[in-house]
Amino acid sequence: MSMDSTERTTTLRVLRQDEWDRWYNTLLRAFGGVPEAPEERALYNSLTEADRSLGVWEGDECVGTAGAFGFRMSVPGGALVPTAGVTMVGVAATHRRRGVLTSMMRRQLDDIRSWGEPLAVLTASEPAIYGRFGYGAATVQVSAEIDTSHVRLSVPAGTDDVRLRYAEPADVLDACEAVYARLVPGRPGMLARQPGWERLGLLDPESGRDGASPLQCVVASRDGEVTGYARFRVRPGWGKAGHEGTVVLADLEGLDPATRAALWRFLFDIDLTTTLSVRGRPADDGWQYQVSDIRRCLPQLRDMLYVRLVDVGAALEARTYRTPVDVVFEVEDAFCPWNAGRWRLAGNEKGASCTRTSDPADLALSVRDLGSAYLGGVSLTALGLAGRVRELRPGALAEASLGFSSDVAPWLPHGF
């Protein structure tokens, strides 16, 4: 890649491991320049896949960064599909509006296609950036500040049979990861943990606690089997009327409703606290239907995972469909033209085929909107109401929308 003749030449190439520090420093500066804790930097150094990472260099200076983790993501039907986790994207402020980002996105999607990975996903620091590269918002997450001094929790039968115990987070990591792994196929958008990623849940730099305790862990079990866990911190606080501490939830997983309820009830009842701070939970998280007063929980929704179909045919074949579908899509994809054109999708709850066709189109949409609908969290009908999907055959939109839907809300459990 070269710039205008008045500028120095820049080069886009795969990252070398010995360049990682300079490359990562460029990324940090693009996000404000605040240094990370040594343990956090070391973790991401170990997780970075250099051969899947790109840098733009001007001489010895790195001016652009982008990476792509090799993930497997759950899709509707429970399959774990090879997925590129686009990450660590940054451009030096001195080199904005010169095509650096576009050149990295172009090379990256070409690479992902060559690797045979039908999907790319990312979390967007600035959502407006990635739509032009075909990424669509596919999941939302719920956050809340629950007033536990007033809100009560109604729990299902069997909750009292769940035993809870404190444990050092590292000591029970394997048991917690086994619980997580069992849950992954059941919720679209979850990532199977690749080696090393289990350490993300233990990351606990003091600089990131905001006055709270070190990470704590409670493990749930029944009949000697670990069925769930919660990791959290406690931030003490005192006001004129007494204690005003906050429980800050890091993550919570459970194999059944009673286990999940036991863990939530525990968090509600921790001594000397009046608030439970919750971030990044599934949009259909069960506690929302167990609380006595949802208004005092102050729930908020926010976009999280953006999905890009790198290979439309392979991606649509990788998932199943809630009801039978037989529909021809006219897909617009200017950035990855190999996807553009007509595709016939025929599928049901057992599987699907998706092939090129010359048959008349039933629905027309962009690859960005197909990415939004892919995990079942954004309905094609809603996109149609917004004018994002055009129905060319009467009834096709309702048929496809129901087929694409998911029983449970898609959810990304952690960032990358």
N, C-alpha and C positions, 0 to 999 in steps of 0.2 A: 504494500500500500504506500502511495506517495501523496504528498500534499502539494499545494501550490508552490510555484518555483521560488517564492520568497521564504519558504519554510524548509526546515531540515527534513530529510526523508525519515519516515517512520516504518518500522517493520513489525508485522504481526506473525507470531510464531508460538509454538508449544513451549510451555514453561519447563525450564531445567530446575532440578531440585535445589541446586546451589544458588539459584536466583530467588528462592522463596522469600527471604527476608525483605529484599527490595520491592518485590512484587506485592507482598502483604502490606508493607508500609504505604505504598501507593493507595491501596484499598482503604486503609484506615484514614488516611488524609482526606480521601474523597468523602468519607462519612464524618468528617469533623476533626480528625486528628487526635482524639482522646486515646491514650495508650490503653491496651487491655492488660488485665492481670496476667502475670507470667504463666500461670497454669492454663488460662483460657487460650493464650497464644500458642502454647505448646500443644494443646489438644487439637486446635485447627491446623497446626503444622502437620501433625501426624495423620489427620483425616484428609488433607488435601491430596488429590490424585493428580500428580504433576502432568502425567501424560494425557489427561483430560482437561487441562487448564491452559489458558491462553494469556499472553501478554503482548501489549503493543509497546515497542521500544523506540526511543529516539536517541540513537547512540547508546550510551550506558544507562540512560534514564528510562524507567518504566512509566508510561503515561496512560496505560489502560490495562484492566484486569478482568478476567472472566473464568469461571470454572464450571464443571459439570460432574457432580457426584454420580456414581453408578448405583442407583437404587433399584429396589423392586417395590412397586406400589400396588396396594389392593384396589381392585376395580369391582363394579357390580357383578355379582356371581362368585366372588371370592378369589379369583385368579390373582397371582402376584406377577405383575407385568414389568419387564425391564423398562426403567424410566430414568431419564437424565434429570438430576436435580440441579438446575442452573443456580449458580451461587457466586458470591464474591465479585459482583460486577461493579466496576468503578472506572471513572475517567478523571484524570487530573483536570482541575479547574482551568489550567492554562491551555488545555487542548479540547475544550468543549466546542461543539458545532463545527467539527472538522471531519465528521464521518467515522470517528474512532469506534463509537458504540455500534453503529450499523455494521462496520466491518467485522467486529467480534461476533455479533449475532448471526451474520451471514455465514462465517466460517464455522461457528459452533453448531448451527442447525445442519449444515452439510456434514459435519463430523458425526453428529448424533445419528443421522440417517445412515451413514456408512457403518456405524456400529450395530445397526439393526435394532435400535431402540425406538419403538413407535410413539413414545410420549416424552415430552419435556415439561417440567413443572418448575415454578419459582414462587417465592414470596416477594412482593414488590414494595420497595421503599417508596417509590413514586408510581402509583398505578397508571398514570397517563402515559408513561414511557412505553409499556410493553404491548399495548394493544396493536400497535402498528407492526409488530413482529409476530402477531397471530396468537398471543396469549390471552385467554379469557378467564375472568374471575369465576371460579368453580365452587369454592366453599366459603362459608362464613363461620366465625367463631363467636361465642358469647363470653362476655366478661361481666362481673358483678361485684358490688360492694354490699355484702349482706349484713344487715343490722341484726346480729344474733342475740342482742338483748331484747328484741321484740318478736323476731320471726321464729316460729316453731316448725319442726320437721315431723311430718307424718310418715311412719316407716311401715313396710310390708311385713307380713307374717314371716317368721324365721330370722328376723334381724337379731333378736336376742340370743340366737344360737351361734352367732359368729363371735369368735374370740379374737381380741386385738392385743397386740404386744408391741412395745417399743423395740427397735433394733437399730444398730448402726447401719446407715444406708449401704455402705460397701459390703457389709457382712451378709446382707440378704439380696445382693444384686442379682445373683443367678436365679433365685426364686421369683423375684419381681419380673425379670426378663422373660421367664417362662410364662407368667400370666399375660404379659404384653403380647408375646408371640401367639398365644391362643386367640387373642382378640383381633389380630390384624385382618384375617380373611373376612371377618364379619362386618367391617365398616370400610366403605370405599375411601380412598385418600390416605389411609394409614401406610406407613413405611415399615417394611420388614427391616429389622436392625442388621446392618452390615457390621462386620467385626470392627470394634473400636467405638461405634456409635453408642453402645450401652454406657460409656463413660460420660456422655453428655448429661445424663440425668443426675450424675454425682458432682458435676461442676459447681463449685461453691466458693468463689472468691469473696473475700471480705468486702471488697469494693462494690460488689453487686448486691449486698444484703440490705442497704438503705436502713441501717440501724436494727435490723432483725437478727435473730439468733442464727447460728450455723444450721445447716440443713438437718432436719429431723425426719424420722421415718417410723410409721406404724404399719405393721403387717397384719392382715386378716387371715384367719384360717378356720376351717371346719373339719372335724374328724381327722385332724392331723395334716390336712392338705392346705397349702397356701392358696387362697382364693382371691387375694387382692392386696393392695398397698396404697398408702398415701405418703407423699413427701411434702414437707412444708417447713416454714419458718415462723417464729413468733416474734412480733415487734412489740415490746412493752410500751405502755403509755398510761399516763395518769392525768386526770382533769380535776376540776373543783369538786365533782361529785364522786370521785373515786377512779377505779381502774377503767382504762379505755384502750386496752391492748388490741392488736390486730393479728389474726392468723393469715399468713400469706401462703396460699396453696401453690405448690410447684407442679405436681401431677398426682393423679388418682386414677387407679384402674381396678375393676372388679369383674369377676366372672359371672356374677348373678345379681339380681336386684337386692337381695338381702345383704350381700357383702358390700355393695356400693352404699346402701343406706346406712349400714353400721359405720362405715368410714366417714360419711358426711355428718352423721349425728355426733361422732367423736369430735370432728372439727368445730361443729357448732358449740360444743360444750366445754371447750378448753378453758380452764380457770383464768380469771383476770383478763379476759378478752371480750370485746363487744362487737367486733367486725371480722368477717371472713372475706378476704380479698381473693377473688377468683379471676383468672385470666386464661383466655385461649381454650375454652371448653367447647364440646360439640354443641351445635345449635339445638339439638333435641335432648340435651343432658337431663337425666331424670330428676334431679333435685328441684328443677323448676316447677314440677308438678306435685311436689311433696311439701313445699313451703306454705305456711299459713298466709303470707302476704307478699306477693311477688313485687309489689311496688316498693317495699322497703329493701328489696334486693338490688334495685337500680340496674337491671340488665341492659347491656349494650351489645349490638352486633357490629362486626367489622369483617371486611374481606380478608381472606387469608391465602389460600392456594390458587395459583393461576395455572391453567392447563393449556398445553399446546400440542395438537396432534401433528406429529412429524410425519407419520405415514397413516393417512386416513383409513385405508383398507385394513391394515394390520391392527390399528387401534380399535376400530369398531368391531372387528372379529374377536378381540381379546376379552371382551366383556359379554355378559348375557343380558337378556331383556325381560322385564317384569311381565309383559304380555307379548304375544306374537306381533312382530312388525314385518312389513314388506313394503319398503319405501325407497324411492329414488331421490337422492340428494343432489342438488346442483351446488357444488362447493366453490366458493371464491377464495383464492389464496395467492395473492400477488407475490408474497415473499418466498414461498416455497411452491413454485408453479407445478411441481410434480403431483401436488394434491388437487389442483384445480380440475373442474369438470364434474361429470356425473358418476355417481356411485350407487349401486343397488345394495341395500342392506336388507337381509332376510334373517331374522333371528327370533329366539324365544328364550325361556328360562334355562334351556339346556346348552345353547350355543348359538353361533351366528356365522354367516358368510357375508363378505362385503367385496364386491368386484366392480370393475369398470363396466359401464353400460352405455348404449346409445338410446335407450328408452327415454321417453319424455320424463322430465323431472316432476316430482310431487311437491318438493319443498326446496327453497333456495335460501342459502345462508352463507355467512363467512366462516372460515375455519376458526376464527376467534370465538364466534358464538357456539360452534360445535364443541369447542373446548370447554366453554362454560357449562354446557349441558351434559358433558361426557360422564361425570361421576354421579349424576342423578340428583344433584342438589339445586340446580337451576332448571326450571321446566321450559321445554320448548314452547309451550303455550304462552308462558310469561314473556319469552323473547318475541313471540309472534305479536302479542299485544303491544310490545314496544316497537314494533316495526322492524325487528332484527331478523325475523324469519318470515319469508313470504310463502303462503300456501298456494300451490298451483293446482292441486287436486283436492276438491272438497272432502273433508274428513281426514286427510293425511296428517294434519298437524295434531289432532287429538290422539290419533293412533300412535304416532311416533312419540308424543310427549308422555303418554302413559307407559309405553314400553321402556323409555329411557329412565323413568323415575326409580328411586331407591327407597326401600322400606325404612332405612335409617339414614340420617343426615351424613354426608361425607365430611371427613374431618382430618386435618393434618395435626398430629399430636405435638409436634415440636418444629421449630424452624431449622434451617440449614444454611 
